[in-house]
């Protein structure tokens, strides 16, 4: 997706809002995308087997003593039961032998997953260092390998809680901020386009809060400030394949379908019985929209920011009982994208429009498409209030008055 102000203007009077106009508009968007991203934007995205696929194959043929290892796609309850039946030494043995499997298993003990992913990160770091020193690489290739080495080193720093990790392709990751085991409220940040392992976090001071890790840390700090006694945790969930660049993948929902299935599985596998709030940015809101109908009832709130649409025409189409919130800054370029859905192209109605039915939050202080999690913005403050259940304190967008708050108001229990 890109900024198309001329396509975002009102339809011509002779076509109105007719299906013909929508078809013409969709074809125009396709033409612009193909012209700017190349015809190769439409291609097969089948993944080349990588380290995790090899680890899964080894797991499927492995055993622990005389016991077969469980199906990695088994339910979290089944997997949790398996790990409860093991001794600490047996659990450690599996984490060391199959880190890329254990580190991504919903139902495995959290501390074991953190340990397994640290081992997997160390393995990936060694491989990236070898690649960086490969003389056959171009200068650009060495620079890319160097950026990956730096990112992996950062993820290995201190006691970071990496909940998911897969180095395949451009990579996936998820990180926990706070104590997920004890949390009664869990906030999940679902990022958008160009999310990959290298961009999981950014060190440029001006871009820290535009990356998943920075968004999650900022939200956690804001939640702690809003309700110091709340038992909260925030997850930077970049454990899906996001579109690369503003091409055809970003304008369709194919990658969102797979991401939605992964998001539902992740929420189902969260330990305990926390209330869950999803904070979905940009293309991440497409993922959340597709996932909404089949999400666990533990999801109480879905908040989207800078959204190109949720692949529905209104909140009723989401098929969820969760409260739906939306915000967009006045200078966010996403507003220039045509809000339509024509076949596979486009993501439906504008979530901040009156007819959509979302509770519209203020984005005062946010700048551009990636500023919603910046400290001091009203969007971040409201996200934090939603995350801790203080719904009476959210800041509504101008013109929406108290319409974005629950009728009863009041702080929810934590």
C-alpha positions in Angstrom: 0.0 0.0 0.0 1.1 3.5 -0.6 -0.3 7.0 -0.4 -2.7 7.7 -3.2 -4.4 11.0 -2.4 -5.9 11.2 -5.8 -7.5 7.8 -5.4 -8.8 8.6 -2.0 -10.9 11.5 -3.1 -14.6 11.3 -3.6 -15.9 9.3 -6.6 -17.0 11.3 -9.6 -20.6 12.3 -9.7 -21.5 10.2 -12.7 -20.2 6.9 -11.1 -21.1 7.6 -7.5 -20.4 4.7 -5.1 -21.4 2.2 -7.7 -19.8 -1.3 -8.1 -18.4 0.0 -11.4 -16.6 2.8 -9.6 -15.2 0.4 -7.0 -14.0 -1.9 -9.8 -12.3 1.0 -11.6 -10.7 2.1 -8.4 -9.5 -1.4 -7.5 -7.9 -1.8 -11.0 -6.3 1.6 -10.6 -4.7 0.6 -7.3 -3.5 -2.7 -8.9 -1.9 -0.7 -11.8 -0.1 1.7 -9.4 1.1 -1.2 -7.2 2.4 -3.1 -10.2 4.0 0.0 -11.6 5.8 0.8 -8.3 6.6 -2.7 -7.0 7.0 -4.6 -10.2 5.1 -7.5 -11.7 7.0 -9.9 -9.6 5.0 -8.7 -6.6 2.6 -11.4 -7.6 4.5 -14.6 -7.0 4.6 -17.8 -5.1 5.6 -17.3 -1.5 6.2 -20.9 -0.6 8.9 -21.0 2.0 12.2 -22.8 1.4 12.7 -25.4 4.1 14.8 -23.8 6.8 16.3 -24.5 10.3 12.9 -24.8 12.0 11.5 -27.2 9.4 14.6 -29.4 9.9 14.1 -29.2 13.7 10.5 -30.2 13.4 11.4 -33.2 11.2 14.0 -34.3 13.8 11.4 -33.9 16.6 8.8 -36.0 14.8 11.3 -38.8 14.5 12.8 -38.4 17.9 12.0 -39.8 21.3 12.8 -39.3 25.0 13.9 -42.6 26.4 11.2 -44.9 25.1 8.6 -42.2 24.9 7.6 -40.7 21.6 7.5 -36.9 21.4 4.1 -35.3 21.1 2.7 -33.8 17.9 4.0 -30.2 17.9 0.6 -29.1 16.6 -1.2 -30.7 19.5 -3.4 -28.5 21.8 -1.6 -26.4 24.5 -3.3 -28.6 27.1 -1.9 -31.8 25.6 1.6 -30.3 25.4 1.4 -28.8 28.9 0.5 -32.3 30.2 3.4 -33.8 28.4 5.9 -31.4 29.9 4.4 -31.7 33.4 5.2 -35.5 33.2 8.9 -34.8 32.6 11.7 -34.3 35.2 13.6 -30.9 35.1 16.5 -32.7 33.5 14.4 -34.2 30.8 12.9 -30.8 29.9 16.3 -29.3 29.7 17.5 -32.1 27.5 14.6 -31.4 25.0 15.3 -27.7 25.0 18.9 -28.2 24.3 18.3 -30.9 21.6 15.3 -29.2 19.9 15.5 -25.5 20.8 13.6 -24.3 17.7 10.7 -26.7 18.5 10.5 -26.3 22.3 10.9 -22.5 22.1 7.8 -22.2 19.9 5.5 -24.8 21.6 2.3 -23.4 23.1 1.8 -25.3 26.3 5.5 -25.7 27.1 6.6 -23.9 30.4 7.4 -20.3 29.8 10.9 -20.4 31.4 11.7 -23.5 29.3 10.7 -21.6 26.1 12.8 -18.6 27.1 15.8 -20.9 27.6 15.2 -22.8 24.4 14.9 -19.6 22.4 18.1 -18.3 23.9 19.9 -21.4 22.6 18.3 -21.0 19.2 19.3 -17.4 19.1 22.9 -18.3 19.9 22.9 -20.9 17.1 21.5 -18.3 14.7 24.1 -15.8 15.8 26.9 -18.1 15.0 25.4 -18.9 11.6 24.9 -15.2 10.8 28.5 -14.4 11.8 29.8 -17.1 9.4 27.7 -15.7 6.6 28.9 -12.1 7.3 32.4 -13.3 6.8 31.7 -15.2 3.6 33.9 -13.6 0.9 31.4 -14.7 -1.8 28.8 -12.2 -0.5 28.4 -8.9 -2.1 28.9 -5.7 -0.1 25.2 -5.4 0.3 24.9 -9.0 1.4 27.6 -8.5 4.1 25.8 -5.3 5.3 22.5 -7.3 5.6 24.2 -10.1 7.4 25.9 -7.6 9.7 22.5 -6.0 10.6 21.2 -9.5 11.5 24.2 -10.2 13.7 23.6 -6.9 15.6 19.9 -7.8 16.0 20.6 -11.2 17.3 23.2 -9.9 19.7 20.7 -7.4 21.0 18.1 -10.1 21.6 20.7 -12.1 23.5 21.5 -9.1 25.8 20.5 -9.3 29.4 17.5 -11.4 30.4 15.1 -10.7 27.5 12.2 -13.1 27.4 11.9 -14.3 23.9 8.7 -16.3 23.6 9.0 -17.3 20.0 11.8 -17.4 17.5 12.2 -18.7 13.9 15.2 -17.6 11.7 13.6 -19.0 8.6 13.5 -16.5 5.7 13.3 -12.9 7.1 12.6 -14.3 10.6 9.9 -14.2 13.2 10.0 -13.4 16.9 7.8 -12.6 20.0 9.0 -11.0 23.2 7.4 -10.7 26.6 7.7 -7.6 28.7 6.7 -8.2 32.3 5.7 -11.4 34.1 3.4 -13.4 31.8 3.0 -16.2 34.3 1.4 -14.0 36.9 -0.4 -11.5 34.6 -4.1 -11.1 34.9 -4.1 -8.8 32.0 -2.1 -9.4 28.8 -1.6 -6.8 26.0 -0.5 -8.1 22.6 1.1 -5.8 20.0 0.5 -7.0 16.5 2.7 -5.0 14.0 2.3 -4.5 10.3 4.2 -4.3 7.0 8.0 -4.9 7.0 8.0 -6.6 10.3 10.9 -9.1 10.3 13.7 -10.2 12.6 16.0 -7.3 11.7 13.2 -4.8 12.2 11.9 -6.4 15.3 13.5 -3.5 17.2 15.1 -0.2 16.1 18.0 1.6 17.8 17.6 5.0 16.0 16.1 7.2 18.8 13.6 8.7 16.4 12.3 5.2 15.4 12.5 3.2 18.6 8.7 3.2 19.1 7.9 2.3 15.4 9.2 -1.3 15.9 7.4 -4.1 17.8 9.9 -4.3 20.7 9.8 -0.6 21.3 6.0 -0.5 21.0 5.6 -3.2 23.6 8.1 -1.6 26.1 6.4 1.7 25.7 2.9 0.2 26.3 4.1 -1.7 29.3 5.6 1.4 30.9 2.4 3.3 30.2 0.3 0.6 31.7 2.5 0.6 34.8 2.1 4.3 35.1 -1.7 4.1 34.6 -2.2 1.3 37.2 1.0 0.5 39.2 -0.8 -2.3 41.1 -2.0 -4.1 38.0 -0.5 -7.5 37.1 0.1 -6.9 33.5 2.4 -8.2 30.7 2.8 -7.0 27.2 3.9 -9.2 24.2 5.5 -7.9 21.1 4.0 -10.5 18.8 5.8 -10.5 15.4 5.4 -14.3 15.0 3.8 -14.2 11.5 5.0 -13.5 8.0 4.2 -9.8 7.3 4.2 -8.2 3.9 7.5 -6.9 2.7 7.1 -3.4 1.4 4.0 -1.7 0.0 3.2 -4.2 -2.7 0.5 -6.6 -3.6 0.9 -8.6 -0.4 0.1 -5.5 1.6 -3.0 -4.8 -0.4 -4.5 -8.3 0.0 -5.4 -10.5 2.9 -3.6 -13.7 2.0 -0.8 -13.3 4.5 -3.3 -12.0 7.1 -5.1 -15.4 6.9 -2.0 -17.3 8.0 -1.2 -14.6 10.6 -4.7 -14.8 12.0 -4.5 -18.5 12.5 -1.2 -18.1 14.3 -2.5 -15.3 16.4 -5.5 -17.4 17.5 -3.2 -20.2 18.4 -1.0 -17.9 20.4 -3.9 -16.4 22.4 -5.2 -19.9 23.1 -1.9 -21.0 24.5 -1.4 -18.1 26.9 -0.9 -19.5 30.5 -3.6 -19.0 33.1 -6.8 -17.1 32.4 -5.8 -13.5 31.7 -8.0 -10.9 30.0 -6.4 -10.1 26.6 -6.2 -6.9 24.7 -4.9 -6.7 21.1 -3.2 -3.6 19.8 -3.0 -3.9 16.1 -1.1 -1.5 14.0 -1.4 -1.0 10.2 -1.5 -4.4 8.4 -1.6 -5.9 11.9 -5.2 -4.7 12.1 -6.0 -6.7 9.0 -4.6 -9.8 10.8 -6.7 -9.0 13.9 -9.8 -8.4 11.7 -9.5 -11.8 10.1 -8.8 -13.5 13.4 -11.6 -11.7 15.4 -14.4 -14.1 14.7 -12.6 -17.2 16.1 -10.6 -15.5 18.9 -10.9 -16.9 22.4 -13.4 -15.2 24.6 -10.5 -14.1 26.8 -9.9 -11.3 24.2 -11.9 -8.4 25.6 -10.6 -5.5 23.5 -9.2 -5.0 20.0 -7.6 -1.6 19.3 -6.4 -0.7 15.8 -4.2 2.2 14.8 -3.3 3.5 11.4 -5.5 0.8 9.9 -6.1 0.1 6.2 -9.2 -1.8 7.2 -10.1 -5.0 8.9 -11.6 -6.8 5.9 -15.2 -6.1 7.0 -17.7 -3.2 6.5 -18.5 -2.7 10.2 -17.8 -4.1 13.6 -20.8 -6.5 13.4 -18.9 -8.2 10.5 -16.0 -9.0 12.8 -18.3 -11.5 14.7 -16.7 -10.8 18.1 -18.0 -9.7 21.5 -14.7 -7.8 22.2 -14.8 -4.0 22.3 -13.4 -2.6 19.1 -11.4 0.7 19.3 -9.8 2.7 16.5 -7.5 5.7 16.1 -5.8 7.5 13.3 -3.7 10.6 13.3 -4.6 13.5 10.9 -1.3 13.2 9.1 -1.1 9.5 8.8 -0.7 8.6 5.1 -2.9 5.5 5.5 -6.0 7.7 5.2 -5.2 8.2 1.5 -5.5 4.5 0.7 -8.9 3.7 -0.8 -11.0 1.9 1.8 -12.6 -0.8 -0.3 -12.7 -4.5 -0.8 -12.9 -5.8 -4.4 -12.2 -9.5 -4.6 -8.9 -10.1 -2.8 -7.8 -6.5 -3.1 -8.4 -4.0 -0.3 -9.4 -4.4 3.3 -12.8 -3.0 3.6 -14.3 0.0 5.4 -12.3 2.7 7.3 -12.3 1.7 11.1 -12.5 5.3 12.2 -15.5 6.2 10.0 -18.8 6.8 11.7 -20.5 3.9 10.0 -17.9 1.3 11.1 -19.0 1.3 14.7 -15.7 1.3 16.5 -15.0 3.5 19.6 -12.8 6.2 18.2 -9.8 7.3 20.3 -7.8 10.5 20.2 -4.4 10.3 18.5 -3.3 13.8 19.7 0.5 14.0 19.8 1.1 11.1 17.4 3.0 12.0 14.3 2.6 10.1 11.0 1.9 6.4 10.5 4.2 5.0 13.2 3.7 7.5 16.1 0.9 5.9 18.0 3.1 4.2 20.7 5.3 7.3 21.3 5.4 8.3 25.0 3.2 11.3 25.7 0.7 10.7 23.0 -3.0 10.3 23.8 -3.2 7.2 21.7 -0.6 5.5 23.9 -2.2 6.7 27.1 -5.6 5.3 26.0 -4.0 2.0 24.9 -2.6 1.7 28.4 -6.0 2.4 30.0 -7.6 -0.2 27.8 -4.8 -2.7 28.7 -5.4 -2.3 32.4 -9.2 -2.1 32.2 -9.5 1.6 33.2 -12.0 2.3 30.4 -13.4 5.4 32.0 -10.1 7.1 31.4 -9.7 6.7 27.7 -9.5 9.9 25.6 -12.1 10.1 22.8 -11.3 11.7 19.5 -12.8 15.1 18.9 -16.4 14.9 17.9 -16.9 11.5 19.5 -17.4 12.8 23.1 -18.1 10.0 25.6 -19.3 7.8 22.8 -16.0 5.8 22.8 -16.5 4.9 26.5 -18.6 2.1 28.0 -22.1 3.1 29.1 -21.4 2.1 32.7 -17.8 3.3 32.9 -15.7 2.5 36.0 -12.5 0.6 36.4 -12.6 -3.1 35.7 -11.1 -5.5 38.2 -7.6 -6.7 37.6 
